[in-house]
Amino acid sequence: MSTDDTVAGPLLGRERRSPLRAMLALFRSSWSRLEPADRQKLVNLQVSVTQPAMATVMLGGAVLLVLLGCLEALGWVAGIGYPPALSVVVGLVLAFTPLLVWYQTRWYVRLAVLLAYTAVLGVFLSVPMPGAIPQLAFRTGLFNMLPIAMLALLVRRRAMALFVGVVLLLSLVRVELHGAPASGQTMYWLYVFATLGFGWMLRRYRSEFAARAYLQSMNLWWQARTDPLTGLLNRSGWEAVAAQSLGRGTGGRVRTRPGCLVFLDIDHFKQVNDTHGHQAGDDALAELGRIIRSREGKDYIAARLGGEEFVVLARTASLQEAWRFAERVRADFALAQEALGCTLSGGLAERQQGEDLSSMLRRADEALYRAKSTGRDRLLVAARSDGVPHDASA
Ligand SMILES: Nc1nc2c(ncn2[C@@H]2O[C@H](COP(=O)(O)OP(=O)(O)OP(=O)(O)O)[C@@H](O)[C@H]2O)c(=O)[nH]1
């Protein structure tokens, strides 16, 4: 899960809607609500889950071909023109393809193996040799189990499209070479398209289910890491998101701006609670959250750490930009809370080479402490760790 997304909408519970609307909703996939990075993660996750099932289905098809070859040799079932021994040998060779699907890491190689496997199995199960007796209805039925299972298991759209192409091509070749089974061409194509349709539906269901479960888990993740009063991240959410964001590069470009941390704390908040009541205190906290959200810039990660302490990591801001942001928040808050006379103090720390989050937080906290002890209602910038003082307001 990419942790720098915004909150992912309401929880997806059991939605009450008409059956028709529920069916149509399957066509508006929840995938569209996922960020590209999350989609990629979900694709990888689904591939890893469906891979063993896919390998098992492929092994099953190969075993079926060996079995048919043996039964044909015994004269228990009618053949379609291929020597039974060849069916057995081809079946045994195909039995190794699941290993390739299992161990091969490149998806397009796996797909090529699957397509080749499908073509070969399709020929031996349902495309007869020209001139052979077309005892085909049940054989084709057996083969068409494969598209249903594979479409339910294929994850990537391109893979699905190519797979459908191979199945249609096989069906076409078979009709061209030998006509449709006794039930007739119309019935045959209905059968083929119903097979593909059901397979596609299963795949749709699977990926929709995965996307919804993923969105649910993302929602729960954010709920557990969001402060309900202010809508900002809570401490654990901020630590996770901010630490991850600090560690992340800027896509190969050298970051010229170091980033800053702003630590804000409402002055005499206990007094606000004691004098005007807890609700007035809550309102002041919510107001500060709203102001921070309205003033924060791109790449800002804001949180309520607890009580009346707020923190903002301005990932790519210069000290001057962070200062201007904090100053606007301080002024907006003083204005909004004029009636209560509620003010804000803050400490700012500019990130130093290789500095981690806890060190920035500690320095900003020291600056905040100095702002509090020198009169409150002000911002101060932390000295660098080598002791050189900063002056961002200049
Ligand atoms: N209304 C409300 N009050 C809270 C909440 N969380 C913590 N507080 C109160 O915030 C107050 C914090 O008080 P102090 O830590 O003494 O800080 P202060 O009074 O702001 O003093 P300075 O920070 O030194 O200016 C306490 O009275 C807490 O009960 C909350 O969610 N809502």
The ligand as a Gaussian input file, in Angstrom:
#p B3LYP/6-31G(d) Opt

LIG

0 1
 N      -10.507000      19.902000      24.419000
 C       -9.489000      19.029000      24.356000
 N       -8.466000      19.164000      25.208000
 C       -7.425000      18.305000      25.124000
 C       -7.407000      17.271000      24.176000
 N       -6.244000      16.588000      24.329000
 C       -5.573000      17.163000      25.332000
 N       -6.279000      18.241000      25.813000
 C       -5.944000      19.133000      26.919000
 O       -4.872000      19.950000      26.502000
 C       -4.277000      20.481000      27.677000
 C       -2.770000      20.597000      27.470000
 O       -2.279000      21.324000      28.525000
 P       -0.749000      21.601000      28.765000
 O        0.064000      20.440000      28.249000
 O       -0.581000      21.973000      30.214000
 O       -0.397000      22.782000      27.814000
 P       -0.923000      24.290000      27.746000
 O       -1.971000      24.584000      28.765000
 O       -1.310000      24.538000      26.315000
 O        0.364000      25.110000      28.099000
 P        1.507000      25.536000      27.093000
 O        1.619000      24.494000      26.028000
 O        2.744000      25.607000      27.954000
 O        1.139000      26.857000      26.529000
 C       -4.678000      19.581000      28.823000
 O       -5.561000      20.264000      29.682000
 C       -5.429000      18.442000      28.143000
 O       -6.504000      17.965000      28.924000
 C       -8.525000      17.135000      23.318000
 O       -8.583000      16.262000      22.442000
 N       -9.528000      18.040000      23.417000

